[in-house]
Amino acid sequence: MTEQDHVPPARESDPSAPPAERLAQAASADRDEAARGIAGLEAALGWEWRESTGDLLPRLADLASAPARRHRHRVVRLLARLSVLNGTSPVWRALEPRLVALLADGDPRVRRHATRLVSSAVRGHGPVLRARWDVETDRGVRHDLARSSGVDADPALLRDDDPLIRLAAAHALRSPEFTWPQENVDSLVAAVLDDAAGADSGWLHWEPRADPVSQAVFGALDLLGGDPAAATAFASGVAAGGGAPHRLAALGCAMRISRRWRVPIPVVLLDDDNSEVRRWSAILLAHLGPEAREHADRLAELADRERGGLREAALWALARQDDPRCLPGLVELLGEEDLSFNPTRGAHPVHRRLWPRPADLAEVLVPLRAHADVLRGPITARPTDPALREVLREWDSARPTTDEDRITAACRLAGIGALDADAPALARAVADSPRRIGSSRAWDLVAQDQAVRASAARLLGEPLPR
């Protein structure tokens, strides 16, 4: 493993060691020892500016400027992070010449992180960044230089021949004049599929475990603002053209899109050769609920053939559609000695952006009351499980539900509408909800529940907007 590929073992650093000791460790000639020291400094300093932090900046600058030191780009990244937390500390003033010199460092990774450091900590940084732009040849560094220019970036860069530079300029300018016809969406797709967009960029999340691919993809999606067609085309393009990390990030985009707009999300990834991509595709379909019925046959095949999280996600998606083909798998799960149902198990970078909350088995079972004749026996065979006992109580207490009851219960659970609002007022809140709801639970309970939406439409006497 090269130093460039080496991931500093943050969990191995001593959390009780003082910063001075960590600095000495970070200066070690041993690669792993230096990595542990830098990881310790990141954990100790990188989340909050303290009064004592300023005293450490000169020594961190020493580490960053010494060519013989290990992981210098990590030190520059930490300095950039500290400059974002507090770029006005008087200590930075004395360091400005050394920080500017990092823009000409022989290591392009150092230069990339120096672009953000200089833009935050150096007064009058515009001419300095432009001067480096004129001589810089590395595409990745040029991307970060263009992004560092902010509102001072040249609008002509939006039409640069390099998609990577167009992406950086779009981030820097956030120009309302930059619309998103298909050719510009294609440019965004090409840029985020370029390794230089993510690897070692100074403009990605600084924390070592952050995933550069999903950050680059989600950042580009944010540029598309309120254009659902462009966002959908972007997610589809990334899924079609990228590797497994890009396809997972594209699924993250699809989840975000489905919460904001009622647009079709083509899900062709159920047949992907990567099992994680298949699993998260099924999870996406579970959250789409009845709107994903066109994929029911494929989900049924997965529920019958697969095991583990992928099978559980397929069963969840079928249950959300009230498809009886989920029943054999759920009965089998209920009969297992060690009952486990956790389709979203395991951490993954896509969780960073609006991926769903975990679903428990009881939550999946409660809406399946119409199939109680099949499920009641396996559930009663597990009398010690309190969540399953609650499922039976929910079923047994069920009665015909009026539109007023359904609207009131859903809005109370989702925290929507005034507490004293009557059913018609709550129905109006449901009609307006797709543009207001941020919480995933509220979205599931109101904006994506077809029964709730149908009740609202009947109470209002008008169809609800899509």
N, C-alpha and C positions, 0 to 999 in steps of 0.2 A: 504494500500500500504506500503510495507516495504521500508527501506532506500535503499536497493539494487535496487529496482524497480523504485525509485523516480527519475523523470527527473527534474533537476534544471530549474526553470522558468527564463531563461536568459532574456526574454523580460520584466520581472518585475524589473530587476536591474536598478538602477539609473545611466545612462551613464555619468552624470556629477560628480559623487562622486569621490573623490580622492582615490588612491590606499590604503592609510592608513586607510581610513574609511571602504573600502571594506574588508580589512584584519580583522578589528575588527568585522565586520558583519560575516565573514566566521568563526570566532572563537565562534560564538554564540552557546549556548546549544540547541537552538530551531532548529529543523531539517530544516524547510522551510527558516528561516532567514539565516542559514548557507549556504543553497543551493543558495539563492539569492546572498550572498556575493561571493561565489566561481564562480558563473556564471558571476558576474561583473568583477572579476579578470581575468577570461578567455577572456572576451570580450576586456578588457583593455590591457592585456599583451601578449596574446597568438599569435598575428599575426606578431609582429615586435619587435626585441630586441632594447631596448633603454638604454642609459647610466644609467638611474635611476633604471632600472630593477635589476641590481646587488645588489642594496641596500635592495631590498625586499626579496632576496633569503633566508637569515637566518630566517626571520619571517615565510616564507612559509615552511621552513624545520621544524620550531617549530610546526606548525600546522600538518604537515605530521607525525611527530614523537609522538604526544600526543595521547595516546590510547582513551582518553575520547572525542576527537573532532569528529564532524560529517563529513561524506563524505571524509575521509582521502584519499581514493583511487583517488578521483577527484583532490585533491591537489597534490598528487604524479604524476598524469597524467599531470597536468599543469607544474610541475617542469621538467618532461621529455620533454615536448614540448619546454620549454625554453632552455633546454640543447641541443636540436636539433638546435634551432635557433643560439645558441652561447655556445658551450660546452667548450670553451677555456678561458672563463673569469676567472681571478684570484680568484674571490669570491668562485668558486666551490672548490678550493683546500682545504680551511678550513672546508668545509662541507663534505668532502669525507667519514670520518668515520661514520657520521650520515646517509649518503646516502647508504653506504654498509649495515648498520644495518637494513635498510628497507627490504632487501632481506630475513631476518629472521622474519619479522613481522607476527603476528598471523592471519592477514586478508589476504587470498590468493589474493584478488583484489589488495591490496597494493603491494604484492610481484610481481604480474604480471607487474604492471606499473614500479616498481623499476628496473626490468630487463633492460628496455630501458633507464631509467634514468642513471643507473650505466654504461651501455655500452657507453653512450655519454659523461658523466661528470666526470667519475672516471679514473684517469691515471692507466695504467696497469691493466685493469679490467678483463683480461682473467682468471687469477688464482682465482679471487674472484667468478666469475660466475661458473667456474668449481667446486669450493668447494661447492657452493650451489646446483649444479646439483647432486652431490654425495649424498645429504641428502634430497632433495626435493621429496615429494610424490604426490603432487597435479598435475594432468595431465595438467591442463591449465597452471600452472606456469612452468612446465617442457617444454611445447611447447614454451613459451616465452623465457625461458632460452636458448633453442636450437637455436631459431631464433636470439637471442642477440649475439650469438657467431660469427656470420658473417663467414668470410673465415677461421676462426679458428675452425669451427664446425667439428666434427669427421665425415668423409664420411661414416662410418659404420652406422650412424643414418639414412642414406637413405634406409637402410634395416631393420630398427627397426620394432618390432612386432606391434607397435602402429601407425596407419595411421596418427594420429595427429603429432607425432614426425617426421615422414617421410616428412610431409608437411612443418614443420618448418625448417628441414634440407635443403629441396629443396630451400626454400626462402633464407636461410643463405648462401648456397654454390653457388647457381646458376650454378651448375656444368654442363659443356657441355657433360660430360660422362654419365649424368643421362638422359637416353632416356625415351620415353613414350610409351612403349607397353601397351596393354590393361590392364594388371594387375596393372601397375602404375597409369593409368588413374582411374581405379576403386578405388585405394587407395586415390587419390585426392578427388574423389567424397565422399568417406566415411568420409574423414577428414573434408570437409567443411559442411557436414550435421551434424557433431558433434557440439553440442552447445558450447563446450569448445573452438572451433576454433574462435568464434567471441565474445562471451560474456565477457566483461571486459578485453580483451587482450590489452596489452600495445602496440601492433604493428598495431592497427587500427587507423584510422584518429582520432585525439584527440577531434575534435569539438563535442559538446554534441548531436547535431541532426543527426550526421552521422549514417548511418544504418549499423550495424555490419554484418548482413547476406550478403548483396550485396558486402561489402568490402572484406569479406573472399572469396566469390565466384569469384569476379573479380581478386583478387590478385592471386588466384590459376590459373585462366585462363591465366594470364600474364606469368606464368611459362612455358606454353606450346609452347612459341615462335612461330616458323614458321611451326608448324605441324597441318595442317587443319583437318586431320582425328582425331587426339587426341582431338583437341578443340571441334569438333562436338560431339564426344563421351562423352566428359566431360559435355557439356551443356545438352545433352540428359539425361545423368545419374542424374544430379542435378534436372532436371525437373521431372524425374520419381520418385525420392526418397524423395524429400523435401516437406515442407509445402508451403503455398502460398508465403511467402517472398522468399523462395528459387526458386520457379517456376518463379516469376517475375525477379529475378536475372538471372535465366537461359535464359529468353527472352532477357535480356540485353546482355548476352554472344552471343546469336544468332544474334543480331543486329550487334555486332562488327565483328563476323565471316563473315557475309554476305557482309560486306564492304571490307574485305581483300581478301577473297577467294571465288571462285565460287564453292561452295559445297552445297549439299542438306541439308536443315535444316528441319527435321521432326517437323511439327507443329501439335501436338495432343491436344494442350491446348485450342483450340476453344470451346471445350466441358467441360472445367474446371468448377468446382462448385463455383469458385471465379470469380465474375464479372470483377474485375480488371485484372485478368490473361487473361480472354477472350478478354477484350478490347485491352490489349497490344499485344496479339497474332494477332489480326486483324491489329493493327498498323504495326507490323513487316511485315505482308503480304502486306500491302499497300506499304511499301518501297521495297519489292521484286518485285512489279509490275507484269509484264506478267509472270515472273517465278513462280508465285504462282497460276497459273490457275487451278491446280489440286484441289485447295481448294475453287473454285468459287461457287460450289453448296452450301457448308456450309455457306460461306459468304452471299450468297443470302438469306438463311434462317434467318440469324441473322439480315440482313438489313430489312427483312419483319416483324420480330417478336419483335425485341428489340427496346429500346428507349434510348435517351441520347448519351453519348460518345461512347458506344459500337456500336450502330447503325451507328453513323457517321463514326467510323473507318471502319466498314464493307462497307459502301457506298464508302468511299475513296479507299479502296482496290479494289472494283469492278470497279470503275472509272479508276484506274491505269491500269486495264486489258482491258479497253474499252468494258466492259461487259454491255449490255443494261439493265440488271436487276438492275443497279444502278439508272436508270432514274425515276421510280415512287417515290423512296425515295427522290431524289433530288428535284423533282417537289413539293413534299409535303413540304420539308424544305423551298423552295422558297416562298411557299404560306403562311407560318406562319407569324403572325403579328410581333412577336419579332424574327427576323431571327438570328439564332446563329448556328455556325458550328465551333467546336473546339474539335476534337477527342482526342487531347493530353492534355486536360485541367487538371489542378491540379498538384501540385508538388508531386514527388515520388522519393525515393532513387535511382531508376534505372536511373534517369536523370543525375546522376553524371558521368556516363560513356557512352558517345557517343549515347545517345538516340536521336531521330530525332527532328529536328526543327518543330514547329507547322505548320500545313497546313491550309491555309484559303480557303474559298469556291471558290473564284475566281480562285485560282491556280488549284483547282480540275476541274473546269468547262472548262477552256481554251482548254485543249486537246480534249474535247468532241465535237468539231465542227461538226463532222459527224452526231451528234444527235441534231443539232440546231433546227430542225423542232419541236422537243418535248420541248426543253428547252427555246427557244427564247421568247415564250409568257410569261411564269412565270417570266423571267428575266426583260422583258420590263414593267411588271406590278409593278416593283420597280424602278421607274425612278430617285429617289433621292439617290440611292446607287452608289457612284463613282466607287467602285471596280467592280460591275456588269456592269456598263456602259463600263468599260475598257474591259470586256469579250466580249461584243458585237463588240467593235471596233477591237479587235484582230480577231474575226471571219470574220468581214466584209472586213478587209484588207488582209485576207489570199489569197495567190496565190500559184500555184504549186511551190514547193520548190525543188531546185536542191541539189545534194549531197554537192556541194561546199558551198552553202548557209547554209545548215543545220550544217555542220562541223564548219564553221566559226562562226556562231551565238552561237552555244553551247560552243565552246572554249573561245570565248570572255566573255560570261556570267560567265563561270567557272573559268576564270583567268588562262587558260592553254595555253602554247605555246607563242612564241614571237609575239608582236603586228604586225610585218611586215611579219609574216610567211604566206606562201601560203597554199592552201587547202591540198595538199599532205603532207606537213610537219605537219600540224595540225592533219591530219589523223593518222600519225605515233605517235603523242603525245597521241591521243585517244587510240591507240593500246597498248601503254605503261602505260596508266593511272591507271589500277587497283593496281599497286604496288607503286604509288606515291601520290594518292589523299588522303588528310586527311579531307577536309571539306565536310560536309554532302551535301551541296548544289552542290558542284562540282561533287560529286559522283552521285547524282540524274541526273544532267544535262548531264553527259558524260558517266561515266562507267556503269550506269545501264539503260541508255536510248537505247533501242534496235534499234530505227530508226537511232540514231547517230552512233551506232556501225556498223549497216548495211551500212550506207553511207561511213564510214571509210574503211570498207572491200572492197567496190566497187572501191574506189579511189586508194587503195593500190594493188588491184588485188590479194588479199590473205585473207584467213580467219583470224579473230582476235583470239588471245589466250583467253581461258576461265579464 
